[in-house]
Amino acid sequence: MKALFSIAWRSAWNRRFTLALTVFSIALSTFLLLGVERIRTELRENFASSVSGTDLIVGARTGSTQLLLYSVFRIGAATNNISWKSVQALSAHPGVDWVVPLSLGDSHRGFSVLATTPEYFTHFRYGDRQTLKLREGKPFDALFDAVVGAEVADKLGYHVGQKITLAHGSGELNVAEHADKPFTVVGVLARTGTPVDRTVHIGLAAMEAIHLEWVGGAPMPGVKIPAEQVRKFDLTPKNVTAALVGLKNRAAVFGVQRWISTYTGEPLMAILPGVALDELWSVIGIGENALLLMSALVALVSLAGLVSVVMAGLNERRRELAVLRAVGAGLRHVLALLALEGALVTVLGVLLGVTMAVLGIALLSPWLQAQFGLTLSLSEPTLNEWLLTASLLVAGWLASLLPGIRAYRLSLADGLSPRI
């Protein structure tokens, strides 16, 4: 076996430039397969951890996916709001521990504006029940204070003490700027990898203050209320978009959910975040399978390249293989020699690909987090990653058997007879 390994290594070394391309091709396919699998796994974990520690999300009666999208991911808009009276009734329910109201609708340079209460920074959880942390500054306290997410601060270059103005409407195209009522950035949140990073947070009273002269979503002509006079008005919110709810006992979640669905004040609905996230992922998760399929096709092409390189090299090695058989090597030895060469090439390619994947995660993780909010971590390989690596090794070895079978069928005289 040692002699066979030595012959296989020397033979491969003599064709090192050709085989190096095959090794790199297998390494690239390994890198893509493992990279896509890690991104797929982390993406799902990041998605599922966008909100945690919240037992129910309450909003106007609509679809569960739509309620989840606009309340957690700031995508789309609510078909209707819920009244402040309903929020107070929900807070007074004996099974409810805390309620954090959310009010959406405005934006700032393409980023969503979320009006809420200071309890939001205490009760909102993400990931493994992690609390929000401030990178600098403090939570909002005064009327026109604002706390921005990490992506907002990094992309727009904001820091504590900077003045910003909000705009009516969502997205890049804004109906009108609330330029007469500027806000002061008092805090910047640490990065979470969730929609919180792309959100500007203000108080509910502030949301009311900037809309005092607005009726039906439009400003009243000729009416202007200066910022220094808004405190003379009642800034209690009339309605909010949704509410996050935490219960005293999670076992009562279905009872509270049923109470909300039968609430007589107005039509409401309550969803369980985990269930709604699974429903949403079943819709958008098709893309991850497409990515995995593409990387698998790349791996298949690389293995086909391995077969073609070895098959093409058979014509050049006919005499070499015939000489080996003439000095006593059996057909099984020749088959084992070629299979061993293919295994060596595959192992080297897979090891190189694994190294590239580890380095890629280490080097690209900060950039992916900064640009896309996707957190990649260097952790132990998952079961799927072990299975993918083993599949590549086995597939590469099986692919190398095809040229070996071809060489097995070549006659000794065919290899020793010179071709003219």
Phi, psi and omega in degrees: 000321180295319179294321180295319178296320180296317179296316180299318180295315180294320179296318179293324180295325178295336178246037189295326183291319179291315181291333179298323177295321178294318178301315180295322179297315178294321178298318180295318179294322177297316178301315181293315181299309181291323179296314179296320179296318179293317178297318179299315180295312182292324179297318179293319179295318177297320180295313183291338183260016179299329176214133177214160181079359176257125184279322182217149169243124185249136178203184176295155184295117181200197176281148181297322180294319180296317179298319179295319184297312184278334182276327183255315186262358178059036180246130180081191182219155180286143176289335179200159177262173174245143186286156178295330177298321179292324177296319179293321178295322178294319179296330182276354180296135184297338181269354184267131180269314180209154177226129176243105179286148179233134178232123183239172177139331178260173182210171177217106178051045177091351179259145181289148174252127179244121174263132183205194179252163178300338178295343178303319182286345179267317189263336181291134179233153174217168180059226179270064181056041178276141179272159176289137178236146180268128175287326176201155177083208186213168175294162180292146182225306179286169186300313184255041172270151178220142174242123185255152176286166185298319181292323176300313182294317183289318183288323183260358177071034183274153177214168181299133180100351182281144179269136177223157175238146181261164181233150178280134181097165183252162178086187182287328181270112183254144179290312181200150178270142172270058188291338182280354181228077181286154177250158177246128177288117181250352181200150175234123182283149174290154183294138181240343185075019180235175177301345177302326181296336184251031186231143171258124185255130176226173179279158178297322179297325179293322178298320176293321184297320184281354179243019180299322182264019179250140177223128178063029178083010180222147179288144177283128182301132175077003181255121177224123179249111181301155183299327183284351181253355186292335182291348178284345183262161175283114184258019174293129182296143178274327177204164178226169183280315182201180179211138173268137186233132172245138184256156176289326180223117184295340178294342182267011188298320182287327176295315178294321178299319178294321178298320180293318182293337179255013180298131187273345183294321178192160180288116180235164173216153178230135180239151173273120185306317183297317180294316180294324178295319177296320178297316180294320182293328179297338179272312186270352182285356179296327181298323181294323178292326177295319178297318180295322178295319179297317180292327177294324177294322176298318178297321179296319178295321179296318178293324175296325176296321177300315180297314183295322179295315181291321179296317179295327180285348181295321180298323179285339185253010181302316182291320179301313180292324179293321178296319178300319179289327181292330180269008172120356179288130179279170180299325179292328177293319179296317178298317179295324179299311181292322178295323179292320177299314179298322179294320179298315180297318181294315180299315179298317180296317180293317178298317178296320179295320178297318178298317178297321180295317180296314179295321179298316179296317182295321185276323185270345183303313179298322181291316179298322179292320182289321186272321187237359180069019180263120181264118175252135182236144175278099182231177179299144180301141177282170179299320179297322179293320175298317181294321179295316179297315179297321180297320178296318180296314180293317180296321178295320179293318179295322179296327180287345178287333181299311175297326179297319177295322177298315179294327180297329184274348179289138180279155180296319181295326180296326180281329183270344181277122179292141178262135181249000000 
